[in-house]
Amino acid sequence: MAYRKTPAEIRRLEAARERLVGCATEVVAEVGWSQASVTAVADAAGIAAGSVYQHFPSKAALAVEVFRRAAGREVEVLGEVLHAPGEPVERLTRGVEVFARRALENRGLAYALLAAPAEPAVGAERLEFRRRYRALFAEVVREGMAQGQLPEQDGEITAAALSGAIGEVLVDPLGAPEESEVEELIAELTAMALRCVGAPRA
C-alpha cells in the first residue's frame, strides 16, 4: 500500500511552502532575480538548500511561483480599484495612483515585477500579466467611451500604451526617489495617463 501523508503532515508541508515563498519574495525584492539563488532563499528561510527542492523542482519553478503570487496581488488590487463605483475617468485616475503608490512603497519588488532581468520562465509570466493589466485598462477605457467621457479610440491599443508607459515611468524612480518627489511623480503620472486616454482637463 502506498504511503499517504496525514492531514497534519500536509498542513506542515503547506505551511513550510508558504514560508519559503514568502522568504523568496523578500530575497527577490532585496537582490533581484539573478542573485536570488536557492542557497540565498534557503538561508533566509533558515533551512538547508536541499530542503527547497522538497517543495519546488527547480529555482525557476520557485521564481515563477514568487512572480505569480506578487504580480497576481497587484492585478487583483488594480482590478478592485478599476471595478469600484464611480465614473470611468475617476476610476482610471485612482487606479494609476494606487498602482504607482504600491510600486513606490515596495520599490525592490516592483522593479523585479516590472523590469528586472529574469530567466525565461519569469519573462513569460511577465508577458502574461502585462496582458492582464492591459485588459483591465481597456475595459475602463471602453466604459469611458460608452459614457461619452472619452473620445472614440481603440481601447486595446490605448490600454497597451498606458500599461507600458506607466511601467516605464516607474522603472527609473524605483531606485531611490526623494520622498519630496513622490507626490509630484504620481501627479505627473496620472496626468500623463489622462492625456493618453484623451480625457478632458478638469
Secondary structure by P-SEA (a helix, b strand, c coil): ccccccaaaaaaaaaaaaaaaaaaaaaaaccccccccaaaaaaaacccaaaaaaccccaaaaaaaaaaaaaaaaaaaaaaaaaccccaaaaaaaaaaaaaaaaaacaaaaaaaccccccaaaaaaaaaaaaaaaaaaaaaaaaaaaaccccccaaaaaaaaaaaaaaaaaccccccccccaaaaaaaaaaaaaaaaaccccc
